[in-house]
Amino acid sequence: MDNADKAVSLFKQGWNCSQAVLAAYSDQFGLPQQSALKVAAGFGGGMRMAETCGAVTGAFMAIGLKYGPGAAGDKNAKFQTYKIVRQFVDKFSSRNGSVICKELLGCDISTPEGAKAAREKGLFASRCAELVQDAAEILQDMLAEHK
């Protein structure tokens, strides 16, 4: 099972989108899976505001684990991380039209009405699972590309 499949499996087990993406990759960067699940807990559902998709923020955290600076003065690593995050956003947006949760789902899940509509339409099981898959696949490709 590759990391993209692992992310989808974690999501289907009940972890949120951000948790699923980060946890699928965390072990390879020295962050225990249990810690990744805890760190990413508040980022699902666009940080509970239907803003930046949790699958995207989970990928950002994995990118930070891989490329982020280990020292405050490491500007090269800092700007390299920003560059890779921007590339991720471009690729994800190209596939999905946006990185914003409410735009991706067509409803605002931060409201009771929007959450109800998403449940009734089965968006969490269908669309969100697709977004987790996309984010994890893009991340997988980018991690291989930027060694």
N, CA and C atoms as a LAMMPS dump frame, in Angstrom:
ITEM: TIMESTEP
0
ITEM: NUMBER OF ATOMS
441
ITEM: BOX BOUNDS ff ff ff
-5.0000000000000000e+02 5.0000000000000000e+02
-5.0000000000000000e+02 5.0000000000000000e+02
-5.0000000000000000e+02 5.0000000000000000e+02
ITEM: ATOMS id mol type element x y z
1 1 1 N 0.847 -1.185 0
2 1 2 C 0 0 0
3 1 3 C 0.891 1.246 0
4 2 1 N 0.687 2.124 -0.987
5 2 2 C 1.475 3.35 -1.009
6 2 3 C 0.852 4.382 -0.059
7 3 1 N 1.517 5.507 0.094
8 3 2 C 1.049 6.509 1.059
9 3 3 C -0.282 7.134 0.675
10 4 1 N -0.558 7.257 -0.622
11 4 2 C -1.852 7.799 -1.042
12 4 3 C -2.973 6.848 -0.626
13 5 1 N -2.777 5.56 -0.847
14 5 2 C -3.77 4.569 -0.419
15 5 3 C -3.906 4.553 1.099
16 6 1 N -2.782 4.708 1.782
17 6 2 C -2.792 4.743 3.25
18 6 3 C -3.606 5.942 3.75
19 7 1 N -3.448 7.095 3.096
20 7 2 C -4.203 8.289 3.488
21 7 3 C -5.698 8.062 3.323
22 8 1 N -6.096 7.487 2.206
23 8 2 C -7.522 7.218 1.971
24 8 3 C -8.043 6.21 2.986
25 9 1 N -7.25 5.2 3.279
26 9 2 C -7.647 4.2 4.273
27 9 3 C -7.846 4.843 5.65
28 10 1 N -6.916 5.703 6.047
29 10 2 C -7.053 6.402 7.332
30 10 3 C -8.315 7.267 7.347
31 11 1 N -8.574 7.959 6.241
32 11 2 C -9.762 8.791 6.155
33 11 3 C -11.027 7.942 6.299
34 12 1 N -11.061 6.824 5.628
35 12 2 C -12.236 5.947 5.681
36 12 3 C -12.409 5.307 7.061
37 13 1 N -11.317 5.26 7.847
38 13 2 C -11.413 4.747 9.22
39 13 3 C -12.033 5.769 10.167
40 14 1 N -12.152 7.019 9.707
41 14 2 C -12.776 8.044 10.537
42 14 3 C -11.889 9.211 10.915
43 15 1 N -10.627 9.196 10.495
44 15 2 C -9.765 10.337 10.756
45 15 3 C -10.141 11.454 9.79
46 16 1 N -9.946 12.709 10.186
47 16 2 C -10.312 13.791 9.274
48 16 3 C -9.308 13.879 8.129
49 17 1 N -9.622 14.713 7.15
50 17 2 C -8.81 14.811 5.928
51 17 3 C -7.37 15.21 6.22
52 18 1 N -7.164 16.163 7.077
53 18 2 C -5.824 16.621 7.403
54 18 3 C -5.04 15.534 8.15
55 19 1 N -5.692 14.907 9.108
56 19 2 C -5.054 13.832 9.85
57 19 3 C -4.631 12.701 8.916
58 20 1 N -5.513 12.338 8.001
59 20 2 C -5.247 11.214 7.104
60 20 3 C -4.016 11.469 6.24
61 21 1 N -3.922 12.675 5.663
62 21 2 C -2.785 12.974 4.792
63 21 3 C -1.489 13.055 5.595
64 22 1 N -1.487 13.813 6.67
65 22 2 C -0.254 13.935 7.449
66 22 3 C 0.181 12.592 8.019
67 23 1 N -0.725 11.846 8.592
68 23 2 C -0.371 10.577 9.237
69 23 3 C 0.145 9.545 8.237
70 24 1 N -0.309 9.62 7.001
71 24 2 C 0.156 8.672 5.985
72 24 3 C 1.648 8.841 5.695
73 25 1 N 2.17 10.026 5.939
74 25 2 C 3.56 10.333 5.627
75 25 3 C 4.437 10.553 6.857
76 26 1 N 3.855 10.748 7.998
77 26 2 C 4.587 11.238 9.17
78 26 3 C 5.745 10.352 9.613
79 27 1 N 5.544 9.06 9.631
80 27 2 C 6.589 8.15 10.111
81 27 3 C 7.893 8.305 9.342
82 28 1 N 7.796 8.539 8.038
83 28 2 C 9.021 8.636 7.244
84 28 3 C 9.797 9.911 7.533
85 29 1 N 9.194 10.859 8.254
86 29 2 C 9.88 12.104 8.608
87 29 3 C 10.126 12.226 10.107
88 30 1 N 9.991 11.12 10.821
89 30 2 C 10.331 11.098 12.241
90 30 3 C 9.233 11.537 13.185
91 31 1 N 8.028 11.731 12.686
92 31 2 C 6.9 12.09 13.541
93 31 3 C 6.02 10.852 13.707
94 32 1 N 5.905 10.334 14.916
95 32 2 C 5.074 9.147 15.111
96 32 3 C 3.636 9.405 14.638
97 33 1 N 3.043 8.373 14.061
98 33 2 C 1.692 8.52 13.514
99 33 3 C 0.704 9.062 14.544
100 34 1 N 0.774 8.587 15.762
101 34 2 C -0.147 9.059 16.805
102 34 3 C 0.009 10.561 17.035
103 35 1 N 1.226 11.057 17
104 35 2 C 1.465 12.498 17.151
105 35 3 C 0.91 13.261 15.957
106 36 1 N 1.093 12.724 14.763
107 36 2 C 0.558 13.37 13.558
108 36 3 C -0.961 13.48 13.636
109 37 1 N -1.599 12.432 14.097
110 37 2 C -3.062 12.436 14.218
111 37 3 C -3.525 13.513 15.199
112 38 1 N -2.768 13.703 16.253
113 38 2 C -3.12 14.729 17.235
114 38 3 C -2.851 16.136 16.702
115 39 1 N -1.688 16.334 16.088
116 39 2 C -1.312 17.659 15.576
117 39 3 C -2.314 18.147 14.534
118 40 1 N -2.753 17.267 13.659
119 40 2 C -3.62 17.654 12.539
120 40 3 C -5.104 17.68 12.893
121 41 1 N -5.45 17.332 14.119
122 41 2 C -6.862 17.182 14.491
123 41 3 C -7.715 18.435 14.247
124 42 1 N -7.179 19.594 14.448
125 42 2 C -7.974 20.816 14.307
126 42 3 C -8.032 21.383 12.904
127 43 1 N -7.415 20.694 11.933
128 43 2 C -7.331 21.244 10.585
129 43 3 C -8.36 20.685 9.618
130 44 1 N -9.097 19.667 10.023
131 44 2 C -10.105 19.081 9.141
132 44 3 C -11.239 20.056 8.875
133 45 1 N -11.903 19.845 7.745
134 45 2 C -13.032 20.713 7.394
135 45 3 C -12.604 22.151 7.177
136 46 1 N -11.423 22.32 6.613
137 46 2 C -10.947 23.687 6.372
138 46 3 C -10.76 24.454 7.652
139 47 1 N -10.129 23.793 8.627
140 47 2 C -9.882 24.36 9.956
141 47 3 C -11.197 24.7 10.662
142 48 1 N -12.202 23.855 10.387
143 48 2 C -13.547 23.982 10.973
144 48 3 C -14.254 25.25 10.503
145 49 1 N -13.706 25.917 9.473
146 49 2 C -14.302 27.149 8.948
147 49 3 C -14.608 27.018 7.464
148 50 1 N -14.436 25.816 6.902
149 50 2 C -14.618 25.555 5.47
150 50 3 C -13.688 26.421 4.627
151 51 1 N -12.509 26.699 5.153
152 51 2 C -11.506 27.492 4.428
153 51 3 C -10.521 26.54 3.73
154 52 1 N -9.225 26.656 3.949
155 52 2 C -8.268 25.796 3.242
156 52 3 C -8.538 24.33 3.583
157 53 1 N -8.734 23.536 2.54
158 53 2 C -9.056 22.114 2.662
159 53 3 C -8.071 21.422 3.609
160 54 1 N -8.591 20.596 4.494
161 54 2 C -7.75 19.879 5.438
162 54 3 C -6.755 18.946 4.779
163 55 1 N -7.113 18.347 3.645
164 55 2 C -6.158 17.486 2.94
165 55 3 C -4.956 18.312 2.484
166 56 1 N -5.216 19.558 2.108
167 56 2 C -4.151 20.465 1.69
168 56 3 C -3.283 20.847 2.888
169 57 1 N -3.893 21.195 4.01
170 57 2 C -3.09 21.577 5.173
171 57 3 C -2.292 20.386 5.706
172 58 1 N -2.843 19.201 5.608
173 58 2 C -2.083 18.005 5.992
174 58 3 C -0.853 17.838 5.119
175 59 1 N -1.012 18.087 3.82
176 59 2 C 0.128 18.018 2.909
177 59 3 C 1.155 19.101 3.237
178 60 1 N 0.683 20.306 3.576
179 60 2 C 1.602 21.389 3.96
180 60 3 C 2.458 20.964 5.153
181 61 1 N 1.829 20.322 6.128
182 61 2 C 2.575 19.888 7.309
183 61 3 C 3.621 18.835 6.942
184 62 1 N 3.267 17.91 6.048
185 62 2 C 4.23 16.895 5.605
186 62 3 C 5.383 17.551 4.847
187 63 1 N 5.067 18.538 4.012
188 63 2 C 6.117 19.273 3.3
189 63 3 C 7.042 19.958 4.301
190 64 1 N 6.475 20.54 5.339
191 64 2 C 7.288 21.17 6.376
192 64 3 C 8.186 20.181 7.09
193 65 1 N 7.665 18.99 7.37
194 65 2 C 8.484 17.966 8.015
195 65 3 C 9.664 17.568 7.14
196 66 1 N 9.439 17.501 5.844
197 66 2 C 10.5 17.072 4.918
198 66 3 C 11.495 18.198 4.624
199 67 1 N 10.988 19.391 4.328
200 67 2 C 11.854 20.447 3.805
201 67 3 C 12.043 21.637 4.729
202 68 1 N 11.256 21.753 5.771
203 68 2 C 11.301 22.922 6.638
204 68 3 C 12.642 23.097 7.323
205 69 1 N 12.959 24.345 7.654
206 69 2 C 14.243 24.625 8.297
207 69 3 C 14.319 24.031 9.7
208 70 1 N 15.506 23.597 10.054
209 70 2 C 15.75 23.089 11.394
210 70 3 C 16.37 24.135 12.302
211 71 1 N 16.683 25.277 11.703
212 71 2 C 17.274 26.384 12.462
213 71 3 C 16.614 27.682 12.004
214 72 1 N 16.471 28.607 12.927
215 72 2 C 15.776 29.867 12.642
216 72 3 C 16.407 30.652 11.498
217 73 1 N 17.679 30.569 11.317
218 73 2 C 18.357 31.354 10.294
219 73 3 C 18.475 30.677 8.93
220 74 1 N 17.914 29.493 8.773
221 74 2 C 18.045 28.758 7.514
222 74 3 C 17.034 29.266 6.489
223 75 1 N 17.374 30.383 5.869
224 75 2 C 16.467 31.012 4.904
225 75 3 C 16.319 30.193 3.629
226 76 1 N 17.355 29.464 3.247
227 76 2 C 17.251 28.627 2.049
228 76 3 C 16.157 27.577 2.218
229 77 1 N 16.182 26.869 3.352
230 77 2 C 15.16 25.851 3.608
231 77 3 C 13.781 26.498 3.739
232 78 1 N 13.721 27.649 4.386
233 78 2 C 12.448 28.351 4.556
234 78 3 C 11.815 28.677 3.198
235 79 1 N 12.605 29.278 2.316
236 79 2 C 12.059 29.679 1.026
237 79 3 C 11.837 28.491 0.099
238 80 1 N 12.646 27.442 0.234
239 80 2 C 12.417 26.216 -0.524
240 80 3 C 11.084 25.594 -0.107
241 81 1 N 10.8 25.59 1.184
242 81 2 C 9.529 25.062 1.683
243 81 3 C 8.371 25.867 1.12
244 82 1 N 8.472 27.186 1.161
245 82 2 C 7.411 28.041 0.605
246 82 3 C 7.194 27.754 -0.876
247 83 1 N 8.284 27.559 -1.608
248 83 2 C 8.199 27.286 -3.038
249 83 3 C 7.466 25.962 -3.286
250 84 1 N 7.789 24.957 -2.521
251 84 2 C 7.161 23.646 -2.697
252 84 3 C 5.69 23.699 -2.296
253 85 1 N 5.37 24.414 -1.239
254 85 2 C 3.966 24.592 -0.844
255 85 3 C 3.19 25.26 -1.98
256 86 1 N 3.764 26.29 -2.578
257 86 2 C 3.098 26.995 -3.688
258 86 3 C 2.884 26.057 -4.87
259 87 1 N 3.883 25.237 -5.165
260 87 2 C 3.748 24.262 -6.251
261 87 3 C 2.633 23.266 -5.946
262 88 1 N 2.555 22.849 -4.683
263 88 2 C 1.482 21.935 -4.29
264 88 3 C 0.125 22.591 -4.527
265 89 1 N -0.024 23.829 -4.085
266 89 2 C -1.292 24.558 -4.261
267 89 3 C -1.649 24.634 -5.742
268 90 1 N -0.679 24.953 -6.567
269 90 2 C -0.94 25.057 -8.001
270 90 3 C -1.424 23.731 -8.581
271 91 1 N -0.783 22.647 -8.191
272 91 2 C -1.161 21.325 -8.708
273 91 3 C -2.54 20.893 -8.198
274 92 1 N -2.784 21.102 -6.914
275 92 2 C -4.069 20.72 -6.34
276 92 3 C -5.189 21.557 -6.959
277 93 1 N -4.96 22.854 -7.091
278 93 2 C -5.96 23.742 -7.691
279 93 3 C -6.21 23.377 -9.147
280 94 1 N -5.174 23.004 -9.84
281 94 2 C -5.321 22.61 -11.241
282 94 3 C -6.238 21.389 -11.366
283 95 1 N -6.099 20.45 -10.45
284 95 2 C -6.934 19.242 -10.471
285 95 3 C -8.357 19.506 -9.997
286 96 1 N -8.491 20.404 -9.015
287 96 2 C -9.772 20.528 -8.315
288 96 3 C -10.439 21.889 -8.409
289 97 1 N -9.769 22.866 -8.976
290 97 2 C -10.36 24.183 -9.155
291 97 3 C -10.202 25.129 -7.988
292 98 1 N -9.733 24.643 -6.854
293 98 2 C -9.61 25.466 -5.648
294 98 3 C -8.876 24.682 -4.579
295 99 1 N -8.505 25.371 -3.49
296 99 2 C -8.035 24.703 -2.276
297 99 3 C -8.97 25.023 -1.107
298 100 1 N -10.051 25.726 -1.391
299 100 2 C -10.993 26.164 -0.356
300 100 3 C -12.099 25.121 -0.186
301 101 1 N -12.257 24.634 1.021
302 101 2 C -13.197 23.566 1.343
303 101 3 C -14.608 23.853 0.817
304 102 1 N -15.163 25.014 1.136
305 102 2 C -16.548 25.295 0.731
306 102 3 C -16.701 25.375 -0.782
307 103 1 N -15.65 25.762 -1.48
308 103 2 C -15.699 25.778 -2.943
309 103 3 C -15.571 24.36 -3.499
310 104 1 N -14.733 23.559 -2.886
311 104 2 C -14.538 22.182 -3.327
312 104 3 C -15.788 21.333 -3.117
313 105 1 N -16.494 21.604 -2.022
314 105 2 C -17.682 20.809 -1.695
315 105 3 C -18.984 21.412 -2.214
316 106 1 N -18.963 22.696 -2.504
317 106 2 C -20.189 23.348 -2.949
318 106 3 C -21.152 23.66 -1.819
319 107 1 N -20.648 23.588 -0.592
320 107 2 C -21.441 23.975 0.583
321 107 3 C -20.482 24.309 1.718
322 108 1 N -20.978 25.09 2.656
323 108 2 C -20.165 25.55 3.78
324 108 3 C -20.41 24.651 4.981
325 109 1 N -19.505 23.694 5.188
326 109 2 C -19.708 22.714 6.263
327 109 3 C -19.458 23.281 7.654
328 110 1 N -19.094 24.566 7.723
329 110 2 C -18.939 25.187 9.037
330 110 3 C -20.28 25.64 9.602
331 111 1 N -21.32 25.567 8.784
332 111 2 C -22.669 25.917 9.243
333 111 3 C -23.472 24.635 9.416
334 112 1 N -24.445 24.634 10.311
335 112 2 C -25.281 23.431 10.473
336 112 3 C -25.985 23.031 9.178
337 113 1 N -26.451 24.022 8.428
338 113 2 C -27.155 23.727 7.173
339 113 3 C -26.208 23.112 6.143
340 114 1 N -25.019 23.684 6.044
341 114 2 C -24.031 23.173 5.088
342 114 3 C -23.549 21.786 5.456
343 115 1 N -23.315 21.545 6.74
344 115 2 C -22.88 20.218 7.186
345 115 3 C -23.967 19.182 6.905
346 116 1 N -25.224 19.576 7.138
347 116 2 C -26.347 18.671 6.869
348 116 3 C -26.432 18.363 5.375
349 117 1 N -26.28 19.379 4.549
350 117 2 C -26.322 19.185 3.097
351 117 3 C -25.196 18.26 2.638
352 118 1 N -24.003 18.451 3.194
353 118 2 C -22.867 17.597 2.829
354 118 3 C -23.124 16.145 3.217
355 119 1 N -23.683 15.939 4.403
356 119 2 C -24.005 14.57 4.835
357 119 3 C -25.064 13.952 3.926
358 120 1 N -26.101 14.711 3.622
359 120 2 C -27.197 14.195 2.785
360 120 3 C -26.713 13.851 1.379
361 121 1 N -25.764 14.602 0.868
362 121 2 C -25.223 14.353 -0.47
363 121 3 C -24.095 13.319 -0.459
364 122 1 N -23.694 12.875 0.726
365 122 2 C -22.618 11.897 0.839
366 122 3 C -21.248 12.449 0.466
367 123 1 N -21.068 13.764 0.629
368 123 2 C -19.823 14.404 0.208
369 123 3 C -18.607 13.967 1.014
370 124 1 N -18.796 13.691 2.296
371 124 2 C -17.646 13.3 3.112
372 124 3 C -17.082 11.966 2.623
373 125 1 N -17.96 11.031 2.325
374 125 2 C -17.516 9.713 1.867
375 125 3 C -17.029 9.734 0.424
376 126 1 N -17.584 10.607 -0.394
377 126 2 C -17.205 10.61 -1.809
378 126 3 C -16.201 11.708 -2.131
379 127 1 N -16.642 12.946 -2.123
380 127 2 C -15.785 14.06 -2.554
381 127 3 C -14.575 14.23 -1.646
382 128 1 N -14.766 14.189 -0.352
383 128 2 C -13.64 14.37 0.566
384 128 3 C -12.618 13.249 0.408
385 129 1 N -13.077 12.028 0.221
386 129 2 C -12.153 10.911 -0.001
387 129 3 C -11.343 11.142 -1.277
388 130 1 N -11.986 11.675 -2.315
389 130 2 C -11.271 11.995 -3.561
390 130 3 C -10.219 13.078 -3.327
391 131 1 N -10.558 14.071 -2.525
392 131 2 C -9.624 15.165 -2.248
393 131 3 C -8.431 14.679 -1.434
394 132 1 N -8.676 13.792 -0.495
395 132 2 C -7.584 13.173 0.276
396 132 3 C -6.681 12.4 -0.681
397 133 1 N -7.274 11.635 -1.569
398 133 2 C -6.51 10.871 -2.565
399 133 3 C -5.67 11.812 -3.425
400 134 1 N -6.286 12.86 -3.941
401 134 2 C -5.556 13.816 -4.787
402 134 3 C -4.39 14.456 -4.032
403 135 1 N -4.657 14.939 -2.826
404 135 2 C -3.607 15.594 -2.043
405 135 3 C -2.453 14.631 -1.774
406 136 1 N -2.78 13.408 -1.398
407 136 2 C -1.746 12.424 -1.075
408 136 3 C -0.957 12.014 -2.32
409 137 1 N -1.621 11.902 -3.467
410 137 2 C -0.918 11.56 -4.712
411 137 3 C 0.011 12.689 -5.143
412 138 1 N -0.492 13.919 -5.1
413 138 2 C 0.335 15.066 -5.469
414 138 3 C 1.545 15.151 -4.538
415 139 1 N 1.304 14.987 -3.248
416 139 2 C 2.389 15.025 -2.272
417 139 3 C 3.406 13.931 -2.56
418 140 1 N 2.933 12.743 -2.826
419 140 2 C 3.817 11.621 -3.126
420 140 3 C 4.717 11.944 -4.325
421 141 1 N 4.122 12.481 -5.379
422 141 2 C 4.895 12.85 -6.576
423 141 3 C 5.894 13.957 -6.258
424 142 1 N 5.472 14.948 -5.494
425 142 2 C 6.348 16.073 -5.191
426 142 3 C 7.507 15.673 -4.288
427 143 1 N 7.265 14.777 -3.35
428 143 2 C 8.338 14.311 -2.475
429 143 3 C 9.388 13.537 -3.27
430 144 1 N 8.936 12.806 -4.279
431 144 2 C 9.873 12.072 -5.139
432 144 3 C 10.636 13.037 -6.04
433 145 1 N 9.948 14.072 -6.491
434 145 2 C 10.537 15.051 -7.412
435 145 3 C 11.58 15.935 -6.729
436 146 1 N 11.341 16.319 -5.479
437 146 2 C 12.22 17.239 -4.735
438 146 3 C 13.007 16.463 -3.686
439 147 1 N 13.954 15.696 -4.105
440 147 2 C 14.704 14.865 -3.147
441 147 3 C 15.709 15.642 -2.374
